[in-house]
Amino acid sequence: RVIQPILERTSKKMKKDATKADPIADMLIMAGNPGNLTSGQFKALQLLAAVISLTFCAFLGLLMPQPAYAVIFGAVAAGFSYIGPKFWLGKKITVRRKGIRKMIPDVLDLLTVSVEAGLGFDQALQKVVERMKGPLCEEFERMLQEVKIGKSRHDAMKSLTRRCQVDELDSLIAAILQADALGVSIGQIL
């Protein structure tokens, strides 16, 4: 409750031109949007962490007999505090991708059984989302929501591959899209 308003105000001041590509926003999407942070809030969090660590080190410097060491230590601590959230975000992306890779075989099995039982592909995906939990199911649920609001299944699946960036999932989606385009049975492809 204390940090959120500070992040909001700082992120508004740090906003860049909306036409430029923002790698932080892409990383947040690939990480599953932890904490529902925006790109500006994440950058404000980085800056806030650096300022807090620098302030703490300055306070320690006042207590030390050699303030020069405190200045050096403060600069190093501020640098690590600034890049620390980015490393944390990279770790979240890695863990999420591993989770998606690990879920693909189980999801594929349930999809195949559901399609062979007579459900359509979208209904089979809905069954997967209802019965399983994890990052891949979250992405499928988001894809189904995009289809419900009017996005074509092809575009929604392409968005899913851009958000996840997992090679095995990209291959699966490409095969499904190709089968859909050629009119081949989805059950055979799965």
Secondary structure, DSSP 4 states (H G I P E B T S, - for coil): --HHHHHHHHHHHH---TTS--HHHHHHHHTT-GGG--HHHHHHHHHHHHHHHHHHHHHHHHHSS-HHHHHHHHHHHHHHHHHHHHHHHHHHHHHHHHHHHHHHHHHHHHHHHHHHTT--HHHHHHHHHHH--SHHHHHHHHHHHHHHTT--HHHHHHHHHHHH--HHHHHHHHHHHHHHHHT--HHHH-
